Amino acid sequence: MAERSGTAQKRHVWITGASTGIGEALARKMAREGWTVTVSARSQDKLDALAEKQPGIVPHALDVTDLEAVRAGVKAIEEKTGPIDLAVLNAGTHEKDSMETFKAEEVRRIMELNYMGVVNCVDAVLPGMLERKSGHLALVASIAGWRGLPTAAAYGASKAAVIALAESLKFDGDRLGIKVQVVNPGFVKTPLTDLNEFKMPFLMEVEDAVEAFYNGLREDAFEITFPWKFAFIMRRFQRMPYSLFFRLISKGTGK
Ligand SMILES: NC(=O)c1ccc[n+]([C@@H]2O[C@H](COP(=O)([O-])OP(=O)(O)OC[C@H]3O[C@@H](n4cnc5c(N)ncnc54)[C@H](OP(=O)(O)O)[C@@H]3O)[C@@H](O)[C@H]2O)c1
């Protein structure tokens, strides 16, 4: 399997949003696979508990919405554990919204975490990667970023923004030796999706999801998406003309 610089050997991965859910499970998986894994999130206690349970995990709490804290955090992480070879920028959240309760402040809050949180981390890791002429960025978006879906105006926009960011960075990354990937999960069982009241199609266990995630990181394909059946169906919706798309999604979701 061909691998780009920075991922050829298992070295140092930094995973944000690693106190629960996909990030936590990926951290455990990658530590088991022999990576040194620095984990970040706001909850110091959860990160410490994770590091205690699994050798190879190093906790570093930070808030990804705070650019100065992220820059200082990356500096401290690299001083302590060495250069970050791979940054998995996964911290994010979901909140449903509606036209009746639409508020710019709510949209801004989601964008600050799901989009600017990723931007802040990219800003902080890039100088080192550019200097070393190697590195790997994996930006976590969502299949929900492929098209606007009901009750997901803010969430979908934040994830579409992450996808566009990753696409654009890839052009320079290819020239500068930095591998860029976007990760678009469907529904994965985590504390976040446990809050959903609707039946989630093709809901995936988190351990299966991180298996697909990890395999994707070792491939050259730009996009990592899972579960494949849901991705296959949603890809059909992504390419549909508006008239059919709105009719079918509205019928399927009852919205
Ligand atoms: N689960 C799914 O079905 C699904 C589908 C598509 C995309 N995704 C995306 O996958 C990512 C992980 O989702 P998940 O389901 O694993 O959610 P989760 O279990 O709620 O995990 C979210 C993580 O983000 C961290 N976080 C939240 N705010 C933060 C902040 N300001 N600074 C640093 N860390 C912060 C949380 O820890 P603290 O609270 O301790 O900070 C937690 O570790 C998200 O970006 C989500 O949008 C998930």
The ligand as an SDF file (V2000), in Angstrom:
LIG
                    3D

 48 52  0  0  0  0  0  0  0  0999 V2000
  -21.0460   10.2380   15.3200 N   0  0  0  0  0  0  0  0  0  0  0  0
  -21.4490   10.4570   14.0880 C   0  0  0  0  0  0  0  0  0  0  0  0
  -22.3920    9.8230   13.6090 O   0  0  0  0  0  0  0  0  0  0  0  0
  -20.7630   11.4710   13.2210 C   0  0  0  0  0  0  0  0  0  0  0  0
  -21.1520   11.5540   11.8790 C   0  0  0  0  0  0  0  0  0  0  0  0
  -20.5270   12.4820   11.0470 C   0  0  0  0  0  0  0  0  0  0  0  0
  -19.5130   13.2870   11.5450 C   0  0  0  0  0  0  0  0  0  0  0  0
  -19.1550   13.1960   12.8670 N   0  0  0  0  0  0  0  0  0  0  0  0
  -18.1210   14.0780   13.3560 C   0  0  0  0  0  0  0  0  0  0  0  0
  -17.1220   13.3220   14.0380 O   0  0  0  0  0  0  0  0  0  0  0  0
  -16.5460   14.1270   15.0750 C   0  0  0  0  0  0  0  0  0  0  0  0
  -16.6170   13.3500   16.3730 C   0  0  0  0  0  0  0  0  0  0  0  0
  -17.9780   13.0860   16.6610 O   0  0  0  0  0  0  0  0  0  0  0  0
  -18.4370   12.0930   17.8170 P   0  0  0  0  0  0  0  0  0  0  0  0
  -19.7000   11.5160   17.3780 O   0  0  0  0  0  0  0  0  0  0  0  0
  -17.3220   11.2340   18.2300 O   0  0  0  0  0  0  0  0  0  0  0  0
  -18.8050   13.1530   18.9590 O   0  0  0  0  0  0  0  0  0  0  0  0
  -18.5470   13.1950   20.5350 P   0  0  0  0  0  0  0  0  0  0  0  0
  -18.5290   11.8300   21.1300 O   0  0  0  0  0  0  0  0  0  0  0  0
  -19.4960   14.2090   21.0810 O   0  0  0  0  0  0  0  0  0  0  0  0
  -17.0500   13.7600   20.6200 O   0  0  0  0  0  0  0  0  0  0  0  0
  -16.7830   15.1020   20.3690 C   0  0  0  0  0  0  0  0  0  0  0  0
  -15.3920   15.4030   20.8980 C   0  0  0  0  0  0  0  0  0  0  0  0
  -15.0780   16.7710   20.6360 O   0  0  0  0  0  0  0  0  0  0  0  0
  -14.5760   17.3490   21.8370 C   0  0  0  0  0  0  0  0  0  0  0  0
  -14.8180   18.7750   21.8360 N   0  0  0  0  0  0  0  0  0  0  0  0
  -16.0100   19.4260   21.8380 C   0  0  0  0  0  0  0  0  0  0  0  0
  -15.8070   20.7470   21.8910 N   0  0  0  0  0  0  0  0  0  0  0  0
  -14.4600   20.9400   21.9220 C   0  0  0  0  0  0  0  0  0  0  0  0
  -13.6350   22.0830   21.9780 C   0  0  0  0  0  0  0  0  0  0  0  0
  -14.1390   23.3220   22.0010 N   0  0  0  0  0  0  0  0  0  0  0  0
  -12.2730   21.9200   22.0010 N   0  0  0  0  0  0  0  0  0  0  0  0
  -11.7440   20.6660   21.9700 C   0  0  0  0  0  0  0  0  0  0  0  0
  -12.4800   19.5450   21.9140 N   0  0  0  0  0  0  0  0  0  0  0  0
  -13.8240   19.6890   21.8840 C   0  0  0  0  0  0  0  0  0  0  0  0
  -15.3180   16.6080   22.9500 C   0  0  0  0  0  0  0  0  0  0  0  0
  -14.6300   16.6370   24.1800 O   0  0  0  0  0  0  0  0  0  0  0  0
  -14.8020   17.7460   25.3360 P   0  0  0  0  0  0  0  0  0  0  0  0
  -16.2560   17.9450   25.5370 O   0  0  0  0  0  0  0  0  0  0  0  0
  -14.0810   17.0990   26.4620 O   0  0  0  0  0  0  0  0  0  0  0  0
  -14.0860   18.9590   24.8380 O   0  0  0  0  0  0  0  0  0  0  0  0
  -15.2720   15.1920   22.3970 C   0  0  0  0  0  0  0  0  0  0  0  0
  -14.0180   14.6070   22.6770 O   0  0  0  0  0  0  0  0  0  0  0  0
  -17.3290   15.4370   15.0770 C   0  0  0  0  0  0  0  0  0  0  0  0
  -16.6270   16.4000   14.3340 O   0  0  0  0  0  0  0  0  0  0  0  0
  -18.6270   15.0690   14.3870 C   0  0  0  0  0  0  0  0  0  0  0  0
  -19.2520   16.1650   13.7730 O   0  0  0  0  0  0  0  0  0  0  0  0
  -19.7650   12.2970   13.7100 C   0  0  0  0  0  0  0  0  0  0  0  0
  1  2  1  0
  2  3  2  0
  2  4  1  0
  4  5  1  0
  4 48  2  0
  5  6  2  0
  6  7  1  0
  7  8  2  0
  8  9  1  0
  8 48  1  0
  9 10  1  0
  9 46  1  0
 10 11  1  0
 11 12  1  0
 11 44  1  0
 12 13  1  0
 13 14  1  0
 14 15  2  0
 14 16  1  0
 14 17  1  0
 17 18  1  0
 18 19  2  0
 18 20  1  0
 18 21  1  0
 21 22  1  0
 22 23  1  0
 23 24  1  0
 23 42  1  0
 24 25  1  0
 25 26  1  0
 25 36  1  0
 26 27  1  0
 26 35  1  0
 27 28  2  0
 28 29  1  0
 29 30  1  0
 29 35  2  0
 30 31  1  0
 30 32  2  0
 32 33  1  0
 33 34  2  0
 34 35  1  0
 36 37  1  0
 36 42  1  0
 37 38  1  0
 38 39  2  0
 38 40  1  0
 38 41  1  0
 42 43  1  0
 44 45  1  0
 44 46  1  0
 46 47  1  0
M  CHG  2   8   1  16  -1
M  END
$$$$
